[in-house]
C-alpha cells in the first residue's frame, strides 16, 4: 500500500465521485432502503496508511456484526482514503442509531464517519453532536474556531491509531495463547483434559499469566512502530517476566512466549509503520543479540534452556527466532491446512512435534525422550485423519508417565495462531488503488 499526500483538488474530486456513486446506488430504489457510507476522519494531507486500513477493516467487521439486510456493497481504496458504500434494506433512522453506537465503541472509533442516507438521498444527523478529538468539547465549535490547530489534531489522531493497532495485535497475541492452551489433546502439556506432565500448572494459572502479559504485548507493538531496537524490547520483556511470575506465584508459564511473541509483535508494529515484512523484521532483531544470548546461556547455565544448549547445542527459541521462525510458520501453514477439522490445533501440534528439536523435551528426557516423542508423532501423523486424535490421547498418557512435556512445540502452536491472525489482519494492507 502506498501512502501519499493529497491535495484539496484530490479531496474535492473524491467528494464528487462519492456523491455520484451514492446517487447511482439509490437510483430506482424504494422507500424501504437506505445507504451507509463509511470513511475515516483523518487529519492532515495523508489520508491512507496501513494503520488507517486496519481501523477501516475493523469498522466493516463491526458493521457486518449488526446483521443488516444488504443489497450491494462497493469499497474503494484510494490515496484520498478507504471508503465503503453499502445499500441496505431497513429504516435509515434505526441504522443511524446503531452506527452511532459503533462510532462510540472504543477510542479510535471516534475516527469513523458512518453517514446514513435515506431513500431520497437525505443525510441523517447524529442524535448527539460529536466531541472534539483534542479537548472533548463540541467538535463543530472547535472546528469553526480552529481552536487547537492542525498539528494538535494530527497528533491526537496518530495516538488513537497507534493505540488501536497495539490493542488489536495484543489481543491477537493473547487470544493465540488462549487458543494454544485450550487445544486438546496436547500430549504431556496442560490442556482441558489434564495438567499433562506438570504438577504446578493448570488452565486457570495459564489464563492469569496470559492476561498479565497484555500490556507487554501492546508495548512491543509500539516499540516496533518506533523502530526502538532490542534494548527497550528486552527491558520490556524482563518487566513482563516479573508480571508473569507475580501472576503465577513464581511459576514459569510463558517465558518462551514473552521472548518470541515480543519479537513478532515488534515486527508487526514495524510492518504497520513502514511496510516491512513482519517476520523478517523480527528475525533481524533477534539476530542482533542472538550470539550474546547463546554465549550467556553456554556459560551461565542458570535456566533449563541454558543447560540444554550447553549439553546438546540446541538453540531453542533464540535459534528459531534468528532463523525466521521456520517451525512457527510451518505450524501456521498446518493450521491453515487443517482448517475446521476437529482437533485441528492438536493435529498441527503433532506435525511440529515430529521434527522440532524441542529443548523442553531434551531437558526432561534427554535425546532418548526427544526421539521417542518425534518417532511417535511421525507415526501418528501417518495415520488416517480419523484415527489421529485417539492416538494423541494415548500419547498424552504415555508422556505423562515418562514425565515428558513438549513445551517448545506448544510455543510454536501459539506462535502459529498469532501468525495466522497477522496474515488475516494484514491481508488488505498491500492494496494500492481504487475499486475492490
C-alpha positions in Angstrom: 0.0 0.0 0.0 1.2 3.5 -0.9 0.8 6.4 1.5 1.0 9.8 -0.3 -0.2 13.3 0.4 -3.4 14.5 -1.2 -4.4 18.0 -2.4 -7.5 19.9 -2.0 -8.3 19.1 -5.6 -7.9 15.4 -4.8 -10.4 15.6 -1.9 -12.9 17.6 -3.9 -12.8 15.1 -6.8 -13.3 12.2 -4.2 -16.3 14.0 -2.8 -17.9 14.4 -6.2 -17.1 10.8 -7.1 -18.7 9.7 -3.8 -21.8 11.8 -4.4 -22.2 10.3 -7.9 -21.9 6.8 -6.6 -24.4 7.5 -3.9 -26.9 8.8 -6.4 -26.3 5.7 -8.7 -26.8 3.3 -5.8 -30.0 5.0 -4.6 -31.5 5.5 -8.1 -34.6 3.5 -8.6 -34.8 2.2 -5.0 -38.0 2.3 -2.9 -38.5 3.9 0.5 -37.6 0.7 2.3 -33.9 1.1 1.8 -31.1 3.4 2.9 -27.4 3.9 2.1 -24.5 3.7 4.5 -21.2 5.5 3.8 -18.1 4.5 5.8 -15.0 6.6 5.8 -12.4 7.8 8.3 -11.8 11.3 9.7 -8.0 11.6 9.3 -6.4 14.9 9.9 -3.6 16.1 7.6 -2.8 15.5 4.0 -2.1 11.8 4.3 -5.4 10.0 4.4 -4.5 6.4 3.8 -1.9 4.3 5.7 -1.7 0.7 6.8 -3.0 1.8 10.2 -6.0 3.6 8.8 -6.8 0.5 6.7 -6.6 -1.7 9.8 -9.1 0.6 11.5 -11.3 0.7 8.5 -11.4 -3.1 8.2 -12.5 -3.3 11.9 -15.3 -0.8 11.2 -16.6 -3.0 8.3 -16.5 -6.1 10.6 -18.4 -4.2 13.3 -20.9 -3.2 10.7 -21.3 -6.7 9.5 -21.9 -7.9 13.0 -25.1 -5.8 13.2 -26.7 -8.1 10.7 -28.4 -5.7 8.4 -30.0 -6.9 5.2 -27.6 -5.9 2.5 -28.3 -5.3 -1.2 -25.0 -4.1 -2.6 -21.5 -3.0 -1.4 -18.8 -1.0 -3.1 -15.4 -0.5 -1.4 -12.8 1.9 -2.8 -9.2 2.2 -1.7 -7.6 5.4 -3.0 -5.0 7.9 -1.7 -7.9 10.1 -0.5 -8.9 7.3 1.9 -10.6 3.9 2.0 -14.4 4.2 1.7 -17.4 1.8 1.6 -20.9 2.4 0.3 -23.5 -0.2 1.4 -27.1 -0.3 0.2 -29.4 -1.8 2.8 -32.9 -2.8 3.4 -34.1 -1.1 6.5 -35.1 2.0 8.3 -32.5 4.7 8.0 -33.1 6.1 11.5 -32.6 2.7 13.1 -29.5 2.1 11.1 -28.1 5.5 12.1 -28.7 4.9 15.8 -26.9 1.5 15.6 -23.9 3.0 13.8 -23.7 5.9 16.3 -23.0 3.2 18.9 -20.2 1.8 16.7 -18.7 5.3 16.5 -18.6 5.4 20.3 -17.5 1.8 20.8 -13.7 2.4 21.6 -11.4 5.4 21.5 -10.3 5.1 17.9 -13.8 4.5 16.7 -14.1 8.3 17.1 -12.4 8.4 13.7 -15.2 6.5 12.0 -17.6 8.5 9.9 -20.8 6.4 9.3 -23.1 8.6 7.2 -26.6 7.2 6.6 -28.7 8.5 3.7 -32.4 7.7 3.3 -34.0 6.6 0.1 -34.4 10.2 -1.0 -30.7 10.8 -0.6 -31.0 13.0 2.6 -28.2 12.5 5.2 -29.4 11.9 8.7 -27.8 13.9 11.6 -26.4 12.3 14.7 -28.7 12.3 17.8 -25.8 13.8 19.8 -23.1 16.1 18.3 -19.6 14.7 18.0 -16.9 15.8 20.5 -13.6 17.4 19.8 -10.7 15.0 19.4 -8.4 17.2 21.4 -10.4 18.8 24.2 -13.7 16.8 24.3 -15.8 19.8 23.8 -18.3 20.3 20.9 -16.4 19.4 17.7 -18.2 21.9 15.5 -17.3 24.8 17.7 -13.6 23.8 17.9 -13.5 23.2 14.1 -15.1 26.6 13.3 -12.7 28.5 15.6 -9.7 26.3 14.8 -9.1 26.2 18.5 -6.3 23.6 18.5 -4.5 23.8 15.2 -3.8 21.0 12.7 -0.7 19.7 14.5 -2.6 19.0 17.7 -5.4 17.2 15.8 -2.9 15.2 13.8 -1.1 14.2 17.0 -4.3 13.0 18.7 -5.3 11.1 15.5 -1.9 9.4 15.3 -2.1 8.5 19.0 -5.6 6.9 18.6 -4.4 4.9 15.6 -1.3 3.7 17.3 -3.3 2.7 20.4 -5.8 0.9 18.3 -3.2 -1.1 16.4 -1.3 -2.0 19.6 -4.5 -3.1 21.2 -5.6 -5.1 18.2 -2.3 -7.0 17.9 -2.0 -7.5 21.7 -5.5 -9.1 21.7 -4.4 -11.4 18.8 -1.4 -12.5 20.9 -3.4 -13.0 24.0 -6.0 -15.0 22.0 -3.3 -17.1 20.4 -2.0 -18.1 23.9 -5.6 -19.0 25.0 -6.2 -21.0 21.8 -3.0 -22.9 22.4 -3.9 -23.5 26.0 -7.3 -24.9 25.2 -6.2 -27.1 22.3 -6.9 -30.7 23.4 -5.3 -33.2 23.4 -1.8 -31.8 23.8 0.4 -34.7 24.8 2.3 -34.1 28.1 1.0 -30.5 28.2 -1.6 -28.6 30.2 -4.9 -28.6 28.3 -8.6 -29.0 29.1 -8.1 -32.7 29.7 -5.5 -32.6 32.4 -2.3 -30.8 33.5 0.0 -33.1 31.5 3.4 -33.8 32.9 3.1 -30.8 35.3 2.2 -30.7 39.0 2.5 -26.9 39.4 0.4 -25.7 36.4 -3.2 -25.8 35.3 -5.5 -23.9 32.9 -6.5 -21.2 35.4 -2.9 -20.4 36.1 -2.1 -20.1 32.4 -5.0 -17.8 31.9 -3.8 -15.5 34.7 -0.3 -15.5 33.2 -1.6 -14.6 29.7 -3.8 -11.8 31.0 -0.8 -10.3 32.8 1.2 -10.2 29.5 -1.3 -8.0 27.6 0.4 -4.6 28.5 3.7 -6.0 27.3 2.2 -7.2 24.0 0.9 -3.6 23.5 4.3 -2.1 24.3 6.1 -4.5 21.9 3.9 -3.3 19.0 4.5 0.4 19.9 8.3 -0.2 20.1 8.2 -1.7 16.6 6.4 1.3 15.3 9.1 3.4 16.8 12.0 1.2 15.5 13.3 1.3 19.0 15.6 -1.7 18.8 16.4 -4.6 21.0 17.4 -2.9 24.3 14.0 -1.4 25.0 12.2 -4.6 23.9 14.5 -6.7 26.2 13.8 -4.3 29.1 10.1 -4.6 28.5 10.4 -8.4 28.3 12.1 -8.5 31.7 9.3 -6.5 33.2 6.8 -8.9 31.6 8.6 -11.8 33.2 8.2 -10.1 36.5 4.5 -9.6 35.8 4.1 -13.3 34.8 5.8 -14.5 38.0 3.7 -12.2 40.1 0.5 -13.6 38.5 1.6 -17.2 38.8 3.3 -17.2 42.2 6.7 -17.8 40.7 5.8 -20.5 38.1 7.3 -20.1 34.6 4.3 -20.4 32.3 5.2 -18.2 29.4 8.8 -17.2 29.4 9.4 -18.5 25.9 6.3 -16.8 24.6 7.4 -13.5 26.1 10.6 -13.6 24.0 9.2 -15.0 20.8 5.8 -13.1 20.8 7.5 -9.9 21.7 9.8 -10.1 18.7 6.9 -11.0 16.4 4.7 -8.1 17.7 7.6 -5.7 17.3 7.9 -6.9 13.7 4.2 -6.4 13.2 4.3 -2.9 14.6 7.2 -2.1 12.3 5.3 -3.5 9.3 2.3 -1.3 10.0 4.6 1.8 10.2 6.9 1.1 7.2 5.5 -1.8 5.2 8.5 -4.0 6.1 7.9 -7.8 6.4 6.9 -8.5 10.0 8.7 -11.8 10.3 11.9 -10.7 8.6 12.0 -7.7 10.9 11.5 -9.8 13.9 14.2 -12.2 12.8 16.7 -9.4 12.1 16.1 -8.0 15.5 16.6 -11.4 17.1 19.9 -11.7 15.3 21.3 -8.6 16.9 21.8 -10.3 20.2 21.4 -14.0 19.4 25.1 -14.7 19.8 25.2 -12.8 23.0 22.3 -14.7 24.4 23.7 -18.0 23.4 27.2 -17.2 24.8 25.5 -16.3 28.1 23.5 -19.5 28.1 26.5 -21.6 27.5 28.4 -20.1 30.3 25.7 -19.3 32.9 23.5 -22.5 32.8 21.1 -20.7 35.1 18.0 -21.8 33.1 16.8 -25.1 31.7 17.3 -23.7 28.2 20.9 -22.7 29.0 21.6 -26.2 30.4 20.2 -27.8 27.3 22.2 -25.6 25.0 25.4 -26.4 26.9 24.7 -30.1 26.8 23.2 -30.6 23.3 23.8 -27.3 21.4 20.0 -26.8 21.0 19.4 -23.1 20.4 15.7 -23.2 21.3 13.6 -20.1 21.0 16.7 -17.9 20.2 17.7 -20.1 17.2 14.1 -20.3 16.0 13.7 -16.5 16.0 17.0 -15.7 14.4 16.3 -18.2 11.6 13.0 -16.5 10.8 10.6 -18.7 12.9 10.5 -21.7 10.5 8.7 -24.0 12.9 6.1 -21.4 13.8 5.5 -20.6 10.2 5.2 -24.3 9.4 2.7 -24.6 12.3 0.6 -21.7 10.9 0.6 -23.5 7.5 -0.6 -26.7 9.1 -3.3 -24.9 11.0 -4.5 -23.4 7.7 -4.3 -26.8 6.0 -6.5 -28.5 8.7 -8.9 -25.6 8.8 -12.1 -26.5 10.5 -11.1 -30.2 11.0 -11.9 -31.4 14.5 -8.8 -31.1 16.7 -7.0 -29.0 14.1 -4.7 -27.5 16.6 -3.7 -30.8 18.1 -3.0 -32.2 14.6 -0.8 -29.2 13.8 1.0 -29.6 17.1 1.7 -33.3 16.3 3.2 -32.3 13.0 5.5 -29.8 14.7 6.5 -32.3 17.4 7.6 -34.8 14.7 10.5 -32.6 13.7 11.1 -29.9 16.3 14.4 -30.1 18.3 12.4 -29.3 21.5 14.6 -28.1 24.3 12.0 -28.9 26.9 12.0 -32.5 25.9 15.8 -32.6 26.0 15.7 -31.1 29.4 13.3 -33.6 30.8 14.2 -36.7 28.8 17.5 -36.2 27.0 18.0 -37.3 23.5 16.1 -40.5 24.2 13.0 -38.6 25.3 13.2 -36.3 22.3 13.5 -39.3 19.9 10.5 -41.0 21.5 8.3 -38.0 21.0 9.4 -37.4 17.5 9.0 -41.0 16.5 5.6 -41.3 18.0 4.5 -38.0 16.4 5.7 -39.1 13.0 3.8 -42.4 13.4 0.6 -40.6 14.4 0.9 -38.1 11.6 1.0 -41.0 9.1 -2.3 -42.4 10.4 -5.7 -41.7 8.7 -7.0 -38.4 9.9 -9.9 -40.0 11.7 -7.5 -42.1 13.9 -5.1 -39.4 15.0 -7.0 -37.8 17.9 -7.3 -41.1 19.7 -3.6 -41.8 19.1 -2.8 -38.3 20.6 -4.9 -39.0 23.7 -2.9 -42.3 24.1 0.4 -40.4 23.6 -0.7 -37.9 26.3 -0.9 -40.8 28.8 2.4 -42.1 27.7 4.2 -38.7 28.1 2.7 -38.2 31.5 4.1 -41.5 32.6 7.5 -40.6 31.2 7.3 -37.0 32.6 7.9 -35.5 29.2 6.4 -32.2 28.1 7.0 -30.8 24.6 6.8 -27.2 25.7 8.8 -25.9 22.7 6.2 -27.3 20.4 3.4 -25.7 22.4 5.1 -22.3 21.9 5.2 -23.0 18.2 1.5 -23.7 18.2 0.8 -20.3 20.0 3.1 -18.5 17.5 1.4 -20.3 14.7 -2.0 -19.0 15.8 -0.5 -15.5 16.1 1.0 -15.6 12.6 -2.4 -16.8 11.2 -4.1 -13.8 12.9 -1.5 -11.4 11.4 -2.0 -12.9 7.9 -5.7 -12.2 8.2 -5.3 -8.7 9.6 -2.7 -7.7 7.1 -4.4 -9.2 4.0 -5.7 -5.9 2.8 -2.7 -3.7 3.7 -0.9 -4.1 0.4 -3.8 -2.8 -1.7 -2.7 0.1 -3.8 -5.6 1.7 -5.8 -9.1 2.2 -6.4 -12.0 -0.2 -6.7 -12.2 -3.6 -4.9 
